[in-house]
């Protein structure tokens, strides 16, 4: 069964988009330092291992222009944490996937 990350990656690749996927904030930061991106689609709950820094914080400090092209995705109708509510002032969409286990 595909993870949500793998499913979103496959959908974007099928649309002829070049995709680089990261399963963690440190991995995303490494990719963002190594490559140029037109946009980012990210899970709203992704945090650093210390639980404090999120992708929006990091982009604001390191690449504010790209931070304006960040689209948040969430499995819930609204993100759960108060911090997530604050970052949702930018682009946000509810996760369009329904993964089933057979």
Residue frames relative to the residue before (quaternion, step in Angstrom):
aa qw qx qy qz dx dy dz
X 1.0000 0.0000 0.0000 0.0000 0.00 0.00 0.00
X 0.4504 -0.6902 0.5047 0.2570 3.56 -1.02 0.86
X 0.4137 -0.6409 0.5771 0.2916 3.54 -1.18 0.61
X 0.6563 -0.4774 0.3793 0.4443 3.60 -1.23 0.20
X 0.6153 0.5488 -0.3428 0.4503 3.58 1.00 -0.82
X 0.6891 0.4744 -0.2796 0.4712 3.60 0.85 -0.97
X 0.6468 0.5234 -0.3214 0.4521 3.59 1.01 -0.79
X 0.6632 0.4811 -0.3064 0.4846 3.61 0.89 -0.90
X 0.6277 0.5344 -0.3320 0.4585 3.57 0.98 -0.81
X 0.6724 0.4955 -0.2935 0.4649 3.62 0.90 -0.91
X 0.6425 0.5209 -0.3240 0.4593 3.60 0.95 -0.85
X 0.6855 0.4747 -0.2908 0.4692 3.59 0.87 -0.89
X 0.6339 0.5181 -0.3324 0.4682 3.60 1.00 -0.76
X 0.6383 0.5281 -0.3232 0.4573 3.60 1.01 -0.81
X 0.6676 0.4724 -0.2881 0.4982 3.58 1.21 -0.47
X 0.5183 -0.6765 0.3751 0.3647 3.56 1.32 0.36
X 0.4273 0.6615 -0.4937 0.3689 3.57 1.05 0.79
X 0.4098 -0.6503 0.5683 0.2937 3.56 -1.12 0.64
X 0.0687 -0.8308 0.5514 -0.0315 3.57 -0.66 1.13
X 0.0337 -0.7308 0.6808 0.0356 3.51 -1.17 0.76
X 0.1627 -0.8176 0.5500 0.0498 3.56 -0.68 1.12
X 0.0836 -0.7728 0.6284 0.0293 3.54 -1.14 0.75
X 0.3159 -0.7731 0.5274 0.1559 3.56 -0.94 0.92
X 0.7776 0.2178 -0.1295 0.5754 3.60 1.26 -0.09
X 0.6421 -0.5230 0.3903 0.4023 3.56 -1.25 0.34
X 0.6607 0.4918 -0.3430 0.4516 3.68 0.81 -0.77
X 0.6412 0.5092 -0.3241 0.4740 3.59 1.04 -0.75
X 0.6372 0.5150 -0.3213 0.4749 3.61 1.01 -0.79
X 0.6441 0.5206 -0.3222 0.4585 3.59 0.94 -0.84
X 0.6350 0.5216 -0.3293 0.4650 3.59 0.97 -0.82
X 0.6741 0.4892 -0.2977 0.4666 3.60 0.86 -0.94
X 0.6614 0.5143 -0.3061 0.4520 3.58 0.97 -0.84
X 0.6510 0.4984 -0.3077 0.4829 3.58 1.15 -0.58
X 0.7343 0.4545 -0.2216 0.4529 3.58 1.12 -0.69
X 0.8002 0.2453 -0.0892 0.5400 3.62 1.13 -0.59
X 0.4328 -0.6393 0.5632 0.2945 3.54 -1.36 0.30
X 0.0872 -0.8000 0.5932 0.0231 3.59 -1.03 0.82
X 0.4093 -0.6893 0.5456 0.2443 3.54 -1.18 0.69
X 0.7902 -0.0606 0.0840 0.6041 3.57 1.08 -0.74
X 0.2360 -0.7408 0.6097 0.1539 3.54 -1.35 0.29
X 0.1134 -0.7228 0.6767 0.0822 3.55 -1.12 0.81
X 0.0634 0.8350 -0.5360 0.1069 3.57 -0.57 1.15
X 0.5090 -0.6106 0.5160 0.3191 3.54 -1.27 0.54
X 0.4810 -0.7144 0.4356 0.2618 3.58 -0.80 1.01
X 0.6899 0.4936 -0.2831 0.4475 3.60 1.16 -0.41
X 0.4525 0.6936 -0.4577 0.3235 3.62 1.25 -0.03
X 0.0154 0.7909 -0.6072 0.0742 3.56 -0.81 1.09
X 0.5751 -0.5306 0.4810 0.3955 3.52 -1.33 0.26
X 0.6739 -0.5123 0.3417 0.4081 3.57 -1.21 0.37
X 0.6467 0.5035 -0.3298 0.4684 3.60 1.16 -0.45
X 0.4872 -0.7074 0.3962 0.3243 3.59 1.35 -0.06
X 0.6309 0.5785 -0.3250 0.4021 3.59 1.24 -0.12
X 0.7673 0.3561 -0.2026 0.4934 3.56 0.59 -1.12
X 0.1002 -0.7682 0.6260 0.0898 3.57 -1.08 0.67
X 0.7255 -0.4502 0.2916 0.4312 3.56 -1.27 0.22
X 0.6335 0.5354 -0.3399 0.4432 3.60 0.95 -0.80
X 0.6310 0.5266 -0.3294 0.4648 3.61 0.97 -0.86
X 0.6820 0.4973 -0.2858 0.4536 3.55 0.85 -1.01
X 0.6702 0.4914 -0.3051 0.4651 3.60 0.91 -0.87
X 0.6152 0.5533 -0.3458 0.4426 3.59 0.98 -0.80
X 0.7137 0.4451 -0.2450 0.4822 3.56 0.98 -0.86
X 0.8127 0.3348 -0.1293 0.4591 3.59 0.96 -0.85
X 0.8045 -0.0054 0.0350 0.5928 3.59 1.09 -0.60
X 0.1033 -0.8578 0.5000 0.0588 3.61 0.53 1.16
X 0.6047 0.5576 -0.3661 0.4352 3.62 1.03 -0.66
X 0.6786 0.4593 -0.2870 0.4961 3.60 0.90 -0.86
X 0.5896 0.5866 -0.3572 0.4250 3.58 1.10 -0.64
X 0.6425 0.5081 -0.3194 0.4764 3.59 1.17 -0.53
X 0.6961 0.4093 -0.2626 0.5281 3.58 1.31 -0.17
X 0.4174 0.6929 -0.4564 0.3707 3.54 1.21 0.68
X 0.1020 -0.7717 0.6266 0.0376 3.57 -0.84 1.03
X 0.2661 -0.7712 0.5628 0.1330 3.55 -0.71 1.12
X 0.1026 -0.7545 0.6460 0.0539 3.52 -1.16 0.73
X 0.0104 -0.8048 0.5931 -0.0209 3.56 -1.01 0.79
X 0.4825 -0.6639 0.4923 0.2900 3.56 -1.10 0.72
X 0.6973 0.4212 -0.2659 0.5154 3.59 1.19 -0.42
X 0.6637 -0.5053 0.3657 0.4129 3.56 -1.26 0.35
X 0.7670 -0.0048 0.0032 0.6416 3.56 1.08 -0.75
X 0.5723 -0.5890 0.4327 0.3720 3.59 -1.02 0.68
X 0.5322 -0.6988 0.4022 0.2582 3.54 -1.08 0.80
X 0.7413 0.4297 -0.2501 0.4508 3.61 0.87 -0.80
X 0.5914 -0.5703 0.4271 0.3776 3.62 -1.13 0.56
X 0.6134 0.5479 -0.3500 0.4484 3.59 1.06 -0.71
X 0.6465 0.5182 -0.3205 0.4592 3.58 1.02 -0.80
X 0.6048 0.5510 -0.3613 0.4474 3.59 1.03 -0.69
X 0.6523 0.5270 -0.3139 0.4454 3.58 0.98 -0.82
X 0.7136 0.4407 -0.2705 0.4726 3.60 0.92 -0.80
X 0.5869 0.6057 -0.3674 0.3922 3.57 1.20 -0.32
X 0.4001 0.6982 -0.4915 0.3330 3.59 1.22 0.23
X 0.6520 0.4590 -0.3182 0.5129 3.57 1.27 -0.18
X 0.7916 -0.3096 0.2149 0.4810 3.60 -1.23 -0.29
X 0.0472 0.7955 -0.5961 0.0980 3.54 -0.93 0.99
X 0.0679 0.7788 -0.6234 0.0172 3.58 -1.02 0.76
X 0.4979 -0.6307 0.5031 0.3182 3.53 -1.11 0.72
X 0.5851 -0.5906 0.4270 0.3557 3.56 -1.02 0.81
X 0.2842 -0.8005 0.5046 0.1544 3.60 -0.58 1.10
X 0.6045 0.5988 -0.3429 0.3980 3.60 1.25 -0.08
X 0.0935 -0.7370 0.6649 0.0773 3.51 -1.20 0.66
X 0.1128 -0.8107 0.5736 0.0301 3.55 -0.26 1.28
X 0.1520 -0.7923 0.5878 0.0600 3.54 -0.96 0.93
X 0.3094 -0.7096 0.6001 0.2017 3.52 -1.22 0.59
X 0.1419 -0.7981 0.5818 0.0655 3.58 -0.80 0.97
